[in-house]
């Protein structure tokens, strides 16, 4: 019986069985490598995902904005559906992004046709060949002798005239665009400038790289070739399991727009070439999220000019940080007197909110959703601007202040 065998014999049997097991695993690995070598994974993956070719217009998408400014399917009347294809998140995301680009152009048309704004090309002395950006100006933006309102959105995919692409697509144009702010400002006698801080570069397709001849590996030792083949097979297999078939997309490179290659640089450039040259005696800003950071950077770079011209700044969930941005004490004191930040909070609208970094008064925007803070505080913002215009102090609700750190979190913009 096995139990009565000498321990030494048992040891030999155990080693032989382990070797047989290892050989079996090796044979399985070899068979898998052989199978993978005969499968074109790139082609297999493409079969599992539809082509990344999407409509170019809202009509081709079969969507339209109704009388309430809501995006609806023209046949079913249903809101936009992100998960159009089950288990194909990447394809659905690309479809969403394609629709987002159409929405951007749609908003541009609204700014020109319904808000009577004109497009101004940046840089102002751009040549025909170089990359360009633009901003939008009301007809009296530069000539209005009394007041000028400047709108700056946050970071990410949002472009001129937008607060949030997600809100435009899933909610409505009022909450997601700056159009209500533009109309209200014009009604109250403001000239208006709409900045475009995220249009920082021109994306062009890279020329195809010449095919490289495969190195002749016939002189490599067999063991080395085997290890290389195994690594390559594992790489291809892992790639497939992780991404489930991404089609190869075109390779692009980004050519920066001169003097406008970042949101901060853009804000300073527009100040130097447009805002500072306007006739308005009093200038106001509404700055959302990263737009607040860009305004603070503008103050740091043009402090005396900004203090001399800017009357008030309404921020919505701004992510600025005076300490990280190394703003001086004089800027801190000016912001405490001339700025107010409506932050995401569960508290009622205009409830004072204390923070660990008291750089300027902060009040609740009446919502915990970052992207909704501008729209939810719309009426309060214009009360604040009107009070500043008349030289009066704007008072938030006389409610017990609530300490929170929510407004200090870095918010990631649109998806």
VEXDREN-2710 file (C-alpha; in Angstrom, 1 decimal):
% VEXDREN-2710
k/r/px/py/pz
1/UNK/0.0/0.0/0.0
2/UNK/1.1/3.6/-0.7
3/UNK/0.9/4.4/3.0
4/UNK/3.6/1.8/3.8
5/UNK/6.1/3.0/1.1
6/UNK/9.3/4.5/2.2
7/UNK/9.2/8.3/2.6
8/UNK/11.9/8.7/0.0
9/UNK/9.9/6.8/-2.6
10/UNK/6.8/9.0/-1.8
11/UNK/9.0/12.1/-2.4
12/UNK/10.1/10.8/-5.8
13/UNK/6.5/10.1/-6.8
14/UNK/5.4/13.5/-5.7
15/UNK/8.1/15.2/-7.8
16/UNK/7.2/13.2/-10.9
17/UNK/3.5/14.0/-10.5
18/UNK/4.3/17.7/-10.1
19/UNK/6.4/17.5/-13.3
20/UNK/3.6/15.9/-15.1
21/UNK/1.2/18.6/-13.9
22/UNK/3.7/21.3/-15.0
23/UNK/4.0/19.7/-18.4
24/UNK/0.3/19.6/-18.8
25/UNK/0.0/23.4/-18.0
26/UNK/2.8/24.0/-20.4
27/UNK/1.0/22.1/-23.2
28/UNK/-2.1/24.1/-22.5
29/UNK/-0.2/27.4/-22.7
30/UNK/1.4/26.3/-26.0
31/UNK/-2.0/25.4/-27.4
32/UNK/-3.4/28.7/-26.4
33/UNK/-0.5/30.5/-28.0
34/UNK/-1.0/28.6/-31.2
35/UNK/-4.7/29.4/-31.2
36/UNK/-4.1/33.1/-30.6
37/UNK/-1.5/33.2/-33.3
38/UNK/-4.1/32.1/-35.8
39/UNK/-6.7/34.7/-34.7
40/UNK/-6.6/38.3/-35.9
41/UNK/-7.7/39.9/-32.6
42/UNK/-8.0/43.3/-34.2
43/UNK/-10.6/42.0/-36.7
44/UNK/-12.4/40.0/-34.1
45/UNK/-12.7/43.0/-31.8
46/UNK/-14.1/45.2/-34.6
47/UNK/-16.8/42.7/-35.2
48/UNK/-18.1/43.2/-31.7
49/UNK/-18.4/47.0/-31.9
50/UNK/-20.3/49.0/-34.6
51/UNK/-18.2/51.5/-36.6
52/UNK/-17.5/54.8/-34.9
53/UNK/-19.4/56.7/-37.6
54/UNK/-22.1/59.0/-36.2
55/UNK/-24.6/61.5/-37.6
56/UNK/-23.5/65.0/-38.3
57/UNK/-26.7/66.9/-37.6
58/UNK/-29.5/66.8/-35.0
59/UNK/-31.9/65.7/-37.7
60/UNK/-29.8/62.7/-38.6
61/UNK/-29.6/61.8/-35.0
62/UNK/-33.4/62.1/-35.0
63/UNK/-33.4/64.6/-32.1
64/UNK/-34.6/68.2/-31.8
65/UNK/-35.1/70.8/-29.1
66/UNK/-38.8/71.3/-28.3
67/UNK/-40.5/74.6/-27.3
68/UNK/-39.2/74.1/-23.7
69/UNK/-35.6/73.8/-24.9
70/UNK/-35.6/70.1/-24.1
71/UNK/-33.8/67.6/-26.4
72/UNK/-36.3/65.0/-27.5
73/UNK/-36.4/62.2/-30.1
74/UNK/-38.5/63.4/-33.0
75/UNK/-40.4/60.1/-33.3
76/UNK/-40.8/58.9/-29.7
77/UNK/-40.6/62.1/-27.8
78/UNK/-38.3/60.5/-25.4
79/UNK/-35.2/62.1/-23.8
80/UNK/-31.7/61.3/-25.0
81/UNK/-30.7/57.7/-24.3
82/UNK/-27.0/57.2/-23.5
83/UNK/-27.0/53.4/-23.4
84/UNK/-28.2/53.1/-27.0
85/UNK/-26.3/49.8/-27.4
86/UNK/-26.1/47.5/-24.4
87/UNK/-22.6/46.5/-23.1
88/UNK/-20.9/48.9/-25.5
89/UNK/-20.0/51.7/-23.2
90/UNK/-17.1/53.0/-25.3
91/UNK/-19.3/53.2/-28.4
92/UNK/-22.1/54.9/-26.5
93/UNK/-19.7/57.4/-25.1
94/UNK/-18.4/58.2/-28.6
95/UNK/-21.9/58.6/-29.8
96/UNK/-22.6/61.0/-26.9
97/UNK/-19.5/63.0/-27.7
98/UNK/-20.5/63.2/-31.4
99/UNK/-23.9/64.6/-30.3
100/UNK/-22.2/67.0/-28.0
101/UNK/-20.2/68.5/-30.9
102/UNK/-23.5/69.1/-32.8
103/UNK/-25.0/70.7/-29.7
104/UNK/-21.9/73.0/-29.5
105/UNK/-22.5/74.3/-33.0
106/UNK/-26.3/74.6/-32.2
107/UNK/-25.5/76.9/-29.3
108/UNK/-23.2/79.0/-31.4
109/UNK/-26.1/79.5/-33.8
110/UNK/-28.4/80.6/-31.0
111/UNK/-25.8/83.1/-29.8
112/UNK/-25.7/84.7/-33.2
113/UNK/-29.3/84.4/-34.3
114/UNK/-31.3/84.7/-31.1
115/UNK/-28.9/86.7/-28.9
116/UNK/-27.7/88.9/-31.8
117/UNK/-24.0/88.4/-30.8
118/UNK/-21.1/88.5/-33.1
119/UNK/-18.0/86.3/-33.3
120/UNK/-14.6/87.9/-32.8
121/UNK/-11.6/85.9/-33.9
122/UNK/-8.6/85.3/-31.7
123/UNK/-5.8/86.1/-31.9
124/UNK/-6.8/89.5/-33.2
125/UNK/-3.9/89.5/-35.7
126/UNK/-4.2/85.9/-36.7
127/UNK/-2.9/84.9/-40.1
128/UNK/-4.9/82.8/-42.5
129/UNK/-2.8/79.7/-41.7
130/UNK/-2.5/79.6/-37.9
131/UNK/-5.0/78.0/-35.5
132/UNK/-7.7/80.4/-34.2
133/UNK/-10.3/80.7/-31.5
134/UNK/-13.1/83.2/-30.9
135/UNK/-15.4/84.8/-28.4
136/UNK/-18.9/86.3/-28.7
137/UNK/-19.7/90.0/-28.2
138/UNK/-23.1/91.8/-28.0
139/UNK/-23.3/94.7/-30.4
140/UNK/-22.6/97.2/-27.7
141/UNK/-20.0/95.1/-25.7
142/UNK/-17.2/97.6/-26.5
143/UNK/-19.3/100.8/-26.9
144/UNK/-21.7/100.6/-23.9
145/UNK/-20.6/103.5/-21.7
146/UNK/-22.2/102.2/-18.6
147/UNK/-21.8/98.5/-17.9
148/UNK/-20.3/95.2/-19.3
149/UNK/-21.0/91.6/-18.2
150/UNK/-18.3/89.0/-18.9
151/UNK/-19.3/85.3/-18.7
152/UNK/-16.7/82.5/-18.1
153/UNK/-17.6/78.8/-18.0
154/UNK/-15.6/76.0/-16.3
155/UNK/-13.1/73.6/-17.9
156/UNK/-13.6/70.5/-20.1
157/UNK/-15.6/70.1/-23.3
158/UNK/-17.9/73.1/-22.7
159/UNK/-17.5/75.9/-25.2
160/UNK/-18.7/79.5/-25.6
161/UNK/-22.3/79.9/-24.4
162/UNK/-22.4/76.7/-22.3
163/UNK/-22.3/76.0/-18.6
164/UNK/-22.8/72.3/-19.0
165/UNK/-23.1/70.0/-22.0
166/UNK/-24.7/67.3/-19.8
167/UNK/-27.5/69.7/-18.7
168/UNK/-28.2/70.8/-22.3
169/UNK/-28.6/67.2/-23.4
170/UNK/-30.3/65.7/-20.4
171/UNK/-32.2/68.7/-19.0
172/UNK/-32.7/71.8/-21.1
173/UNK/-31.1/74.8/-22.8
174/UNK/-32.0/77.2/-20.0
175/UNK/-30.1/75.3/-17.3
176/UNK/-27.2/74.3/-19.5
177/UNK/-26.4/77.4/-21.5
178/UNK/-25.6/81.0/-20.7
179/UNK/-28.4/82.3/-22.9
180/UNK/-30.7/83.3/-20.0
181/UNK/-27.8/85.3/-18.5
182/UNK/-27.2/87.0/-21.8
183/UNK/-30.9/87.9/-22.3
184/UNK/-31.3/89.2/-18.7
185/UNK/-28.1/91.2/-18.9
186/UNK/-29.2/92.8/-22.2
187/UNK/-32.6/93.6/-20.7
188/UNK/-30.8/95.4/-17.8
189/UNK/-28.6/97.4/-20.1
190/UNK/-25.4/95.5/-20.0
191/UNK/-23.1/94.9/-22.9
192/UNK/-22.1/91.2/-22.9
193/UNK/-18.9/89.2/-23.6
194/UNK/-18.9/85.4/-23.8
195/UNK/-15.5/83.9/-23.4
196/UNK/-14.3/80.6/-24.8
197/UNK/-11.6/79.4/-22.5
198/UNK/-11.4/75.8/-23.5
199/UNK/-10.8/76.4/-27.2
200/UNK/-7.1/76.2/-26.8
201/UNK/-5.7/74.2/-29.8
202/UNK/-6.4/72.9/-33.3
203/UNK/-6.5/69.2/-33.5
204/UNK/-5.1/67.7/-36.7
205/UNK/-4.6/64.2/-37.9
206/UNK/-1.0/62.9/-37.8
207/UNK/0.4/61.8/-41.1
208/UNK/0.6/58.0/-41.3
209/UNK/3.9/56.6/-40.1
210/UNK/5.8/54.5/-42.6
211/UNK/5.5/50.8/-41.9
212/UNK/8.6/49.3/-40.2
213/UNK/9.9/46.0/-41.5
214/UNK/9.7/43.2/-39.1
215/UNK/13.0/42.3/-37.6
216/UNK/14.4/39.0/-38.6
217/UNK/14.4/36.9/-35.5
218/UNK/15.7/33.7/-37.0
219/UNK/19.1/34.2/-35.2
220/UNK/17.5/34.6/-31.8
221/UNK/17.7/31.7/-29.4
222/UNK/14.6/29.6/-29.3
223/UNK/14.0/30.3/-25.6
224/UNK/14.2/34.0/-26.2
225/UNK/11.7/33.9/-29.1
226/UNK/9.4/31.8/-27.0
227/UNK/9.4/34.3/-24.1
228/UNK/8.8/37.2/-26.6
229/UNK/5.9/35.3/-28.2
230/UNK/4.4/34.6/-24.8
231/UNK/4.6/38.3/-23.8
232/UNK/3.0/39.4/-27.0
233/UNK/0.2/36.8/-26.7
234/UNK/-0.5/37.9/-23.1
235/UNK/-0.5/41.6/-24.2
236/UNK/-3.0/41.0/-27.0
237/UNK/-5.2/38.8/-24.8
238/UNK/-5.2/41.4/-21.9
239/UNK/-5.9/44.2/-24.4
240/UNK/-9.0/42.3/-25.6
241/UNK/-10.3/41.5/-22.2
242/UNK/-9.9/45.0/-20.9
243/UNK/-11.3/47.0/-23.8
244/UNK/-13.5/44.5/-25.6
245/UNK/-12.6/45.5/-29.1
246/UNK/-11.7/49.2/-29.4
247/UNK/-11.4/50.1/-33.1
248/UNK/-8.2/52.0/-34.0
249/UNK/-8.9/55.7/-34.0
250/UNK/-7.0/58.3/-35.9
251/UNK/-3.9/59.7/-34.3
252/UNK/-3.9/63.4/-33.8
253/UNK/-1.7/66.2/-32.6
254/UNK/-2.7/69.5/-31.0
255/UNK/-1.4/72.8/-32.3
256/UNK/-1.8/75.5/-29.6
257/UNK/-3.6/78.7/-30.4
258/UNK/-1.3/81.6/-29.9
259/UNK/-1.7/83.5/-26.6
260/UNK/-4.8/81.3/-25.9
261/UNK/-3.3/77.9/-25.1
262/UNK/-4.9/77.7/-21.7
263/UNK/-8.0/79.0/-19.9
264/UNK/-5.9/81.4/-17.8
265/UNK/-4.0/82.7/-20.8
266/UNK/-7.3/83.1/-22.7
267/UNK/-8.8/85.3/-19.9
268/UNK/-5.7/87.5/-19.8
269/UNK/-5.7/87.9/-23.6
270/UNK/-9.3/88.8/-23.8
271/UNK/-8.9/91.3/-21.0
272/UNK/-5.9/93.0/-22.8
273/UNK/-7.5/93.1/-26.2
274/UNK/-11.2/93.5/-25.5
275/UNK/-12.4/94.0/-21.9
276/UNK/-9.9/96.7/-21.0
277/UNK/-10.7/98.5/-24.2
278/UNK/-14.4/98.6/-23.6
279/UNK/-16.1/101.9/-22.8
280/UNK/-17.9/100.6/-19.8
281/UNK/-17.4/102.4/-16.5
282/UNK/-18.4/99.2/-14.5
283/UNK/-17.5/95.7/-15.4
284/UNK/-19.0/92.5/-13.9
285/UNK/-18.0/88.9/-14.2
286/UNK/-20.0/85.6/-13.7
287/UNK/-17.5/82.8/-13.5
288/UNK/-18.3/79.1/-13.0
289/UNK/-16.0/76.5/-11.6
290/UNK/-12.6/76.8/-13.3
291/UNK/-13.7/80.1/-14.6
292/UNK/-13.3/81.5/-11.1
293/UNK/-9.7/80.2/-11.0
294/UNK/-9.1/82.0/-14.3
295/UNK/-10.5/85.2/-13.0
296/UNK/-8.2/85.0/-9.9
297/UNK/-5.2/84.5/-12.2
298/UNK/-6.3/87.5/-14.2
299/UNK/-6.3/89.5/-11.0
300/UNK/-2.9/88.3/-10.1
301/UNK/-1.5/89.4/-13.5
302/UNK/-3.5/92.6/-13.9
303/UNK/-4.4/93.6/-10.4
304/UNK/-4.4/97.3/-10.7
305/UNK/-6.4/97.3/-13.9
306/UNK/-9.0/94.8/-12.6
307/UNK/-9.5/96.7/-9.3
308/UNK/-10.0/100.0/-11.3
309/UNK/-12.6/98.6/-13.7
310/UNK/-14.4/95.6/-12.1
311/UNK/-17.3/96.3/-9.9
312/UNK/-18.4/92.8/-8.8
313/UNK/-17.7/89.1/-9.5
314/UNK/-20.4/86.4/-9.1
315/UNK/-18.8/82.9/-8.9
316/UNK/-20.6/79.6/-9.0
317/UNK/-18.9/76.7/-7.3
318/UNK/-15.5/78.2/-8.2
319/UNK/-12.4/76.0/-7.7
320/UNK/-10.0/78.9/-7.3
321/UNK/-7.6/78.8/-4.4
322/UNK/-5.8/82.0/-3.4
323/UNK/-3.2/80.2/-1.5
324/UNK/-2.2/77.7/-4.2
325/UNK/-2.4/80.5/-6.8
326/UNK/-0.2/82.7/-4.5
327/UNK/-2.5/85.7/-4.6
328/UNK/-1.5/88.5/-2.3
329/UNK/-3.3/90.0/0.7
330/UNK/-4.5/92.9/-1.3
331/UNK/-6.3/90.5/-3.7
332/UNK/-7.9/88.6/-0.8
333/UNK/-9.2/91.9/0.7
334/UNK/-10.6/93.0/-2.6
335/UNK/-12.4/89.6/-3.2
336/UNK/-13.9/89.7/0.3
337/UNK/-15.6/93.0/-0.6
338/UNK/-16.4/92.5/-4.3
339/UNK/-17.0/88.7/-4.8
340/UNK/-19.6/86.2/-3.8
341/UNK/-19.4/82.4/-4.5
342/UNK/-22.6/80.4/-4.8
343/UNK/-21.4/76.9/-3.9
344/UNK/-23.0/73.4/-4.1
345/UNK/-24.8/72.8/-0.9
346/UNK/-27.8/71.0/0.5
347/UNK/-28.8/74.3/2.3
348/UNK/-31.5/76.6/0.9
349/UNK/-30.4/79.2/-1.7
350/UNK/-28.4/82.1/-0.4
351/UNK/-27.7/80.5/3.0
352/UNK/-24.3/81.7/4.1
353/UNK/-21.7/79.0/4.0
354/UNK/-18.4/79.1/6.0
355/UNK/-15.3/77.3/4.7
356/UNK/-11.8/76.6/5.9
357/UNK/-10.5/79.2/3.4
358/UNK/-12.5/82.4/3.8
359/UNK/-11.3/84.2/0.7
360/UNK/-14.7/85.6/-0.2
361/UNK/-18.3/85.3/1.0
362/UNK/-19.9/82.0/0.1
363/UNK/-23.5/81.1/0.0
364/UNK/-25.5/78.1/-1.0
365/UNK/-26.6/77.7/-4.6
366/UNK/-29.5/75.6/-3.4
367/UNK/-28.3/72.5/-5.1
368/UNK/-25.6/69.8/-4.5
369/UNK/-25.1/69.4/-8.2
370/UNK/-22.0/71.2/-9.3
371/UNK/-23.1/71.8/-12.9
372/UNK/-26.5/73.3/-11.7
373/UNK/-25.1/76.0/-9.4
374/UNK/-25.1/78.7/-12.1
375/UNK/-28.7/78.1/-13.1
376/UNK/-30.1/77.7/-9.5
377/UNK/-28.5/80.9/-8.4
378/UNK/-29.5/82.9/-11.5
379/UNK/-31.9/85.4/-9.8
380/UNK/-29.7/85.8/-6.8
381/UNK/-26.7/86.6/-9.0
382/UNK/-28.5/89.4/-10.8
383/UNK/-29.7/90.8/-7.4
384/UNK/-26.0/90.8/-6.3
385/UNK/-24.9/92.5/-9.5
386/UNK/-27.6/95.2/-9.3
387/UNK/-26.7/95.9/-5.7
388/UNK/-23.1/96.3/-6.7
389/UNK/-24.1/98.6/-9.5
390/UNK/-26.0/100.9/-7.2
391/UNK/-23.2/100.9/-4.6
392/UNK/-25.2/98.9/-2.1
393/UNK/-24.2/95.9/0.0
394/UNK/-25.8/92.6/-1.1
395/UNK/-27.0/90.6/1.9
396/UNK/-27.5/86.9/1.9
397/UNK/-30.3/85.3/3.9
398/UNK/-29.8/86.0/7.6
399/UNK/-29.5/82.4/8.4
400/UNK/-27.1/80.5/10.7
401/UNK/-24.0/79.8/8.7
402/UNK/-23.1/76.3/7.8
403/UNK/-19.5/75.1/7.7
404/UNK/-18.7/72.9/4.7
405/UNK/-15.8/71.8/2.6
406/UNK/-17.9/70.7/-0.4
407/UNK/-17.0/73.8/-2.4
408/UNK/-13.3/73.2/-2.0
409/UNK/-13.4/69.9/-3.8
410/UNK/-12.0/69.9/-7.3
411/UNK/-14.8/69.3/-9.6
412/UNK/-14.3/67.4/-12.8
413/UNK/-16.2/69.0/-15.7
414/UNK/-18.4/67.5/-18.3
415/UNK/-18.5/63.9/-19.5
END
